[in-house]
């Protein structure tokens, strides 16, 4: 899809009106106390879902909880805190442990939280570039730790089921993205450090490449269905779907580090966060979404630029860029598994 088509999309067609009752479902939305995440959590709660609110502090959860419940006082849903600092991988484990001890299911993990253009050379507590750390490594660890529960939910179905998903929030990859999406430093083997928006876009391309690699590995793990024993129900062959998306050009907290004049212009041009929530709602719940899809505003299947597609393909004697990035992330999170 063209850049223009993604910046100026048609009206959303998949909204909360497309759904009826999510009272049996459990969702986790990271970065859910403001912007798109808060709007998405509100939509899900309005349909009676159990929603874990990803937040850094209990006070932020309390504020979000009040805002959501006061908007939908008749909802039979439930809001629960998922308190973790995504710039500290160690802080994720207590929140994950609590969720796993409480829930018997997790239907969709929305990897919505992100950081854009923080002060130059910002680092996570683990010493990683802040944008790569928050936008990629924390998501990678969450997926690794929560996938067993989600796979268990998916395997309860005796027929093809596509409702259990992991949604990776990427971006409009047509603009300012380094060639190939992610580039590695030849000396350190780490992702290169770029300046400004290029660094942010590398992290968002990284989120797409990780979604691709997880979806590829999911396909490889699918059991082969025997045609000679049709009377025996098979375990769900689809497993957990991995879907990436560009939420759209929006007014959110991500712009808090932008210069004031730019924030003013963007505020006048951009849509509110609810539109991005519709993009995520489509990716997470629409019935026609497939494993490995890339969703564009405000809920349509789209494509990524060709140079990033090339990064998902291995060449003779060399792994794909996406595989290398997956393996690099895997190595970084090992101490926290």
Secondary structure, DSSP 8 states (H G I E B T S, - for coil): --HHHHHS----S-SGGG----TT-EEEESS-SSHHHHHHHHHHHHTT-EEEEEESSHHHHHHHHHHHHHH-TT---EEEEEE--TT-HHHHHHHHHHHHHH-S---EEEE-----S-STT-B-TTSSBHHHIIIIIHHHHHHHHHHHHHHHHHHT-SS-----EEEEE---TTSS--TTS--B-TTT-SB----THHHHHHHHHHHHHHHHHHHHHHHHHS----SS-TTS----SS-SEEEEE---SB-SGGGGGS-HHHHHHHHHHSB-HHHHHHHHHHHHH-TT--TT-EEETTTEEE---HHHHHTTS-BTTB--HHHHHHHHHHHHHGGG-
